Amino acid sequence: MNKDTSSAKDFFLHLLSSITLYMSAVAFLIVAFQLIGYFFPDVSVESWRGDYSSDALRIGISMLLITLPIFFWTRMFLAKMYVTEPERKEFKFRKWLMYLTLFVSAIIIIVSLIMTVNVFLSGDLTARFFSKVLATVFVAIIVLTYYFSAIKDTLTKQKRNMYLWATSVISIALVVSSFAFIGSPQKARLQRFDNERISDLNALMYVVQNYYATHEVLPTSLDAIQSPDMLKENTVDTITLKPYGYTVKSDTTYTLCATFDTDTKDASAPRDSTSGWWDSSWVHQIGEYCFERTVDIVPVKDGFARPMPVVE
């Protein structure tokens, strides 16, 4: 066997196998943690953002769907090589990677157990925390036992296939269940559009506030705030190209309106931190929806009165 050619081939195959293993493990935990955050939301998280992110869930699913099959392929390809050329098992780089993986897995398990005991003794052990620790330890144990068997050369074809099938079934079940929460790509697209609309309305709210601070009167229309001395904000829905609605209700009260594609009024749904502008004052239904805002004059430290929006 050509030593140089074989060494280069072995090097990159084992490197690819290890990298895809680590990426698959991280992706699995990202998906698991987001589902845990969905079912066990952290009550200490600020009201405007959530412990669950649909964007993070999509990233985890994407990584898992790509890296896990590549990892399986590299392991099966290497296994066939070991059958025809057993001497390849003695490749030093292979052993270094395997022992490194064992070391990292063992450290993760030890640290997870220490954290669990510490949190338990502090009286703060919750289902949310315990579930995340359990998921982390589960992944670490699977990796640890698999590579330990490989190093001891006790990883038979039947045993290897058992690991691959079990991991595949669990991962597929995790991904399929995740789709029930993130919805279809079309729904994700519509949610992204609505997030942009909320972002625009939030910016307009503060522009109106600043206008009132300068002129002591609400602008008659959104066109009135498009002046050189005012911050220019987008007053048109960039998706539909229709202007946002604005109506003066009283001397200090006005409404901002937009047409939405999704419904966020489900109070039972967990908060999704995907939208940075999310808070309870911006929830909406499908279709045209208006938000009433009030500019309130309050004193500030420098002695001047400034308007502050009151959300309802």
Backbone torsions as a table, in degrees:
resi	resn	phi	psi	omega
1	MET	NA	138.8	178.9
2	ASN	-72.4	114.1	-172.6
3	LYS	-63.9	-45.6	-176.7
4	ASP	-65.1	-46.7	-178.8
5	THR	-64.1	-44.0	-178.7
6	SER	-65.7	-39.5	-179.5
7	SER	-64.2	-42.7	178.5
8	ALA	-64.3	-42.7	179.6
9	LYS	-64.1	-46.4	179.1
10	ASP	-62.0	-42.6	-177.7
11	PHE	-56.7	-52.3	-174.6
12	PHE	-74.0	-32.5	176.8
13	LEU	-66.5	-44.9	179.3
14	HIS	-68.9	-35.9	177.4
15	LEU	-65.2	-43.9	178.0
16	LEU	-62.6	-40.9	179.6
17	SER	-61.8	-44.4	-178.4
18	SER	-68.9	-43.1	-179.3
19	ILE	-62.9	-45.4	179.8
20	THR	-67.9	-29.8	175.1
21	LEU	-64.0	-49.5	-179.0
22	TYR	-62.6	-42.3	179.9
23	MET	-65.5	-38.4	178.6
24	SER	-65.0	-41.6	179.4
25	ALA	-63.9	-44.0	178.6
26	VAL	-63.6	-43.7	-179.8
27	ALA	-62.3	-42.8	178.7
28	PHE	-58.8	-43.7	-178.7
29	LEU	-71.1	-34.5	176.3
30	ILE	-60.2	-47.8	179.7
31	VAL	-63.6	-46.1	-179.1
32	ALA	-62.1	-43.2	-178.7
33	PHE	-65.5	-37.3	179.6
34	GLN	-68.7	-38.5	177.1
35	LEU	-66.8	-38.2	176.5
36	ILE	-64.0	-41.6	177.4
37	GLY	-64.0	-30.0	178.4
38	TYR	-69.7	-46.4	-175.8
39	PHE	-84.0	-28.2	-179.9
40	PHE	-125.9	72.5	-177.9
41	PRO	-63.7	146.2	179.2
42	ASP	-82.2	115.0	-176.9
43	VAL	-70.1	-15.0	-179.2
44	SER	-84.6	-8.4	-179.5
45	VAL	-72.2	142.2	-178.1
46	GLU	-56.1	152.3	-174.2
47	SER	-65.7	-26.3	-174.5
48	TRP	-84.4	-8.5	177.4
49	ARG	-138.3	161.3	-175.9
50	GLY	-113.3	173.1	177.3
51	ASP	-89.2	-3.2	-178.8
52	TYR	-120.0	134.7	179.7
53	SER	-128.6	119.5	178.4
54	SER	-66.7	-30.7	177.2
55	ASP	-65.1	-44.6	178.1
56	ALA	-62.7	-38.1	178.4
57	LEU	-63.4	-41.2	178.4
58	ARG	-65.0	-40.5	178.5
59	ILE	-62.4	-45.0	179.3
60	GLY	-61.8	-43.3	178.6
61	ILE	-63.1	-44.2	-179.5
62	SER	-60.8	-45.7	178.9
63	MET	-61.9	-44.8	-176.4
64	LEU	-65.8	-40.8	-178.5
65	LEU	-66.7	-25.9	-178.3
66	ILE	-96.0	-49.1	-171.7
67	THR	-76.1	-35.3	-177.5
68	LEU	-64.6	-46.9	176.1
69	PRO	-60.7	-36.1	178.0
70	ILE	-65.4	-40.6	177.4
71	PHE	-61.8	-45.2	178.3
72	PHE	-59.4	-42.8	-178.6
73	TRP	-63.5	-44.6	-179.4
74	THR	-64.6	-38.8	180.0
75	ARG	-67.0	-40.7	178.7
76	MET	-68.8	-37.9	178.4
77	PHE	-65.2	-43.8	178.6
78	LEU	-66.1	-37.1	179.4
79	ALA	-61.8	-39.6	177.1
80	LYS	-66.4	-36.3	177.8
81	MET	-64.9	-39.2	-178.9
82	TYR	-66.8	-29.4	179.7
83	VAL	-69.3	-45.3	-178.6
84	THR	-80.6	-30.1	-179.2
85	GLU	-135.5	80.3	-176.6
86	PRO	-58.8	-24.6	-178.6
87	GLU	-64.5	-18.2	178.8
88	ARG	-66.2	-20.5	178.4
89	LYS	-65.9	-20.2	-178.2
90	GLU	-88.3	4.1	179.3
91	PHE	-59.2	123.0	-172.9
92	LYS	-61.9	-39.8	-178.8
93	PHE	-62.3	-35.7	177.3
94	ARG	-60.3	-46.4	-178.3
95	LYS	-67.1	-38.0	177.8
96	TRP	-60.4	-46.1	-179.8
97	LEU	-64.4	-40.2	-178.4
98	MET	-67.9	-43.6	178.6
99	TYR	-67.6	-35.0	176.0
100	LEU	-63.1	-42.2	179.1
101	THR	-64.5	-41.2	176.9
102	LEU	-62.4	-42.5	-179.5
103	PHE	-62.4	-48.3	-179.4
104	VAL	-62.5	-42.3	179.7
105	SER	-62.4	-43.0	179.7
106	ALA	-64.3	-42.1	179.3
107	ILE	-63.0	-42.1	179.5
108	ILE	-61.1	-43.1	179.5
109	ILE	-64.2	-45.3	-178.9
110	ILE	-62.1	-47.9	-179.2
111	VAL	-63.1	-40.9	179.9
112	SER	-62.6	-41.8	179.3
113	LEU	-67.5	-39.8	177.8
114	ILE	-61.5	-45.1	179.6
115	MET	-62.5	-39.4	-179.7
116	THR	-64.1	-46.1	179.2
117	VAL	-63.3	-42.3	-179.5
118	ASN	-62.9	-45.1	179.6
119	VAL	-66.6	-37.9	178.4
120	PHE	-62.8	-44.7	179.8
121	LEU	-66.6	-25.1	178.4
122	SER	-83.3	-7.1	179.9
123	GLY	77.3	17.7	-176.8
124	ASP	-111.0	16.3	-178.2
125	LEU	-71.9	113.2	-179.4
126	THR	-114.1	165.4	177.8
127	ALA	-61.9	-35.6	-179.8
128	ARG	-63.8	-49.7	-179.4
129	PHE	-66.0	-45.7	-178.0
130	PHE	-63.0	-37.6	179.4
131	SER	-64.9	-40.7	179.0
132	LYS	-66.9	-41.2	177.1
133	VAL	-63.7	-42.7	-179.8
134	LEU	-61.1	-43.1	178.8
135	ALA	-63.9	-42.0	-179.9
136	THR	-64.7	-46.9	180.0
137	VAL	-65.0	-37.7	178.6
138	PHE	-59.1	-48.6	179.4
139	VAL	-62.9	-44.0	-178.6
140	ALA	-63.5	-39.6	-179.9
141	ILE	-67.5	-41.4	178.1
142	ILE	-59.1	-47.5	179.9
143	VAL	-65.4	-43.4	-177.9
144	LEU	-61.5	-49.4	-177.9
145	THR	-67.6	-36.0	179.8
146	TYR	-64.2	-49.8	-176.9
147	TYR	-75.0	-28.2	175.6
148	PHE	-64.9	-40.8	176.9
149	SER	-65.9	-37.0	179.5
150	ALA	-66.3	-40.1	179.7
151	ILE	-67.8	-40.1	179.2
152	LYS	-77.2	-2.9	-179.7
153	ASP	60.3	34.9	177.2
154	THR	-110.2	9.9	-179.0
155	LEU	-85.6	88.0	179.3
156	THR	-72.7	167.9	179.3
157	LYS	-60.8	-41.0	179.8
158	GLN	-64.4	-42.1	-179.7
159	LYS	-68.3	-39.4	178.9
160	ARG	-64.4	-43.3	178.5
161	ASN	-64.2	-33.5	178.0
162	MET	-64.0	-43.9	177.2
163	TYR	-61.3	-46.7	-176.8
164	LEU	-64.5	-43.8	-179.4
165	TRP	-67.8	-43.1	180.0
166	ALA	-62.8	-43.9	178.9
167	THR	-64.5	-39.9	-180.0
168	SER	-63.8	-46.1	-178.4
169	VAL	-62.4	-45.4	-179.5
170	ILE	-64.2	-43.0	-178.7
171	SER	-66.5	-42.1	179.0
172	ILE	-63.6	-42.4	178.4
173	ALA	-61.7	-39.2	179.6
174	LEU	-66.0	-43.5	-178.8
175	VAL	-67.5	-44.9	-179.0
176	VAL	-61.7	-43.0	179.1
177	SER	-66.2	-29.8	180.0
178	SER	-67.3	-35.6	-179.4
179	PHE	-62.2	-23.4	178.2
180	ALA	-68.4	-20.1	-176.9
181	PHE	-102.7	-36.5	-178.3
182	ILE	-86.1	-17.6	179.2
183	GLY	75.1	-169.2	-177.8
184	SER	-80.0	162.0	175.0
185	PRO	-57.0	-34.0	178.2
186	GLN	-64.1	-41.2	178.5
187	LYS	-65.0	-40.8	178.5
188	ALA	-61.7	-38.1	178.8
189	ARG	-64.4	-43.8	179.5
190	LEU	-66.0	-37.9	177.7
191	GLN	-64.3	-38.1	178.6
192	ARG	-64.7	-39.8	177.0
193	PHE	-62.2	-43.6	179.9
194	ASP	-64.9	-36.3	177.0
195	ASN	-62.2	-38.4	177.9
196	GLU	-65.4	-38.3	179.2
197	ARG	-65.5	-43.4	178.1
198	ILE	-62.6	-39.6	177.8
199	SER	-60.8	-43.0	178.3
200	ASP	-63.5	-46.4	-178.8
201	LEU	-64.3	-38.0	178.2
202	ASN	-62.7	-41.4	178.0
203	ALA	-66.5	-41.6	179.1
204	LEU	-62.6	-36.0	179.5
205	MET	-58.2	-43.0	-178.9
206	TYR	-76.9	-27.1	174.4
207	VAL	-67.7	-41.9	176.4
208	VAL	-62.1	-41.0	177.8
209	GLN	-59.1	-47.0	-180.0
210	ASN	-65.3	-36.5	177.8
211	TYR	-61.9	-43.8	179.5
212	TYR	-63.8	-37.0	179.4
213	ALA	-63.7	-32.8	-177.9
214	THR	-84.3	-42.9	-172.5
215	HIS	-104.9	-8.6	-178.8
216	GLU	58.3	28.3	175.6
217	VAL	-154.9	149.3	177.8
218	LEU	-72.0	146.5	176.1
219	PRO	-64.7	145.4	-179.3
220	THR	-71.4	-27.8	178.4
221	SER	-155.3	169.6	178.2
222	LEU	-68.0	-23.8	177.0
223	ASP	-64.1	-27.1	-177.4
224	ALA	-68.1	-23.1	-179.2
225	ILE	-89.5	-6.6	178.3
226	GLN	-86.5	69.1	179.5
227	SER	-125.2	160.2	-176.3
228	PRO	-58.2	-30.6	-177.1
229	ASP	-88.9	2.4	178.6
230	MET	-117.0	150.8	177.0
231	LEU	-64.7	124.8	-179.0
232	LYS	-79.6	121.5	177.5
233	GLU	-118.4	157.8	-179.1
234	ASN	-74.6	113.5	-180.0
235	THR	-98.3	5.8	-178.1
236	VAL	-121.8	136.2	174.4
237	ASP	-64.7	114.0	-176.0
238	THR	-69.9	-13.4	179.9
239	ILE	-87.0	-50.7	-177.9
240	THR	-94.7	-12.7	-178.0
241	LEU	65.3	19.8	176.3
242	LYS	-100.3	142.7	180.0
243	PRO	-68.5	147.6	175.1
244	TYR	-69.7	148.5	179.9
245	GLY	-80.7	142.0	178.1
246	TYR	-146.0	125.9	-179.2
247	THR	-137.6	130.7	175.8
248	VAL	-83.0	123.6	-178.1
249	LYS	-97.6	-33.6	178.5
250	SER	-157.3	-169.0	-178.5
251	ASP	-62.1	-29.2	-176.5
252	THR	-127.2	2.7	-176.6
253	THR	-119.0	140.7	180.0
254	TYR	-150.6	168.4	176.7
255	THR	-125.1	146.3	172.5
256	LEU	-117.2	130.7	-174.5
257	CYS	-126.6	149.6	175.6
258	ALA	-153.3	162.6	177.2
259	THR	-103.8	121.8	-173.9
260	PHE	-108.4	155.0	-178.9
261	ASP	-101.4	-13.6	-178.1
262	THR	-131.1	168.5	-178.3
263	ASP	-113.8	124.0	178.2
264	THR	-115.2	16.9	-176.2
265	LYS	-86.4	2.2	179.4
266	ASP	-74.7	102.4	-176.3
267	ALA	-68.1	-21.6	-178.2
268	SER	-79.6	-16.7	-179.2
269	ALA	-74.5	144.1	179.1
270	PRO	-70.1	154.3	178.1
271	ARG	-68.1	138.9	179.8
272	ASP	-109.8	116.2	-176.8
273	SER	-77.6	3.6	177.9
274	THR	-57.6	-41.2	179.9
275	SER	-91.0	114.0	-178.8
276	GLY	-68.2	-18.4	-177.6
277	TRP	-96.5	6.3	-173.5
278	TRP	-70.7	132.0	162.5
279	ASP	-158.6	172.4	-172.1
280	SER	-64.3	-18.1	-178.7
281	SER	-83.2	-5.4	-179.0
282	TRP	-114.9	14.6	177.4
283	VAL	-69.2	149.2	-173.8
284	HIS	-151.4	167.4	175.3
285	GLN	-106.4	173.9	176.6
286	ILE	-71.1	141.8	-179.6
287	GLY	97.4	-165.9	-179.2
288	GLU	-71.0	131.0	-178.8
289	TYR	-141.8	138.2	-177.0
290	CYS	-115.9	142.5	177.9
291	PHE	-113.3	124.5	178.9
292	GLU	-89.9	130.9	180.0
293	ARG	-129.0	147.3	179.5
294	THR	-123.9	130.0	175.4
295	VAL	-89.9	120.6	-175.6
296	ASP	-115.6	133.8	179.2
297	ILE	-85.6	121.2	178.5
298	VAL	-131.7	149.1	178.4
299	PRO	-73.9	150.5	176.8
300	VAL	-125.5	177.6	-171.5
301	LYS	-62.8	-34.0	-176.0
302	ASP	-81.2	3.1	176.4
303	GLY	92.2	-5.6	-179.6
304	PHE	-96.9	150.5	177.4
305	ALA	-85.7	137.6	178.6
306	ARG	-132.7	142.1	178.2
307	PRO	-79.1	140.3	175.0
308	MET	-125.9	132.7	-179.9
309	PRO	-70.8	134.8	175.9
310	VAL	-104.9	117.5	-179.3
311	VAL	-95.7	146.2	-175.8
312	GLU	-120.7	NA	NA
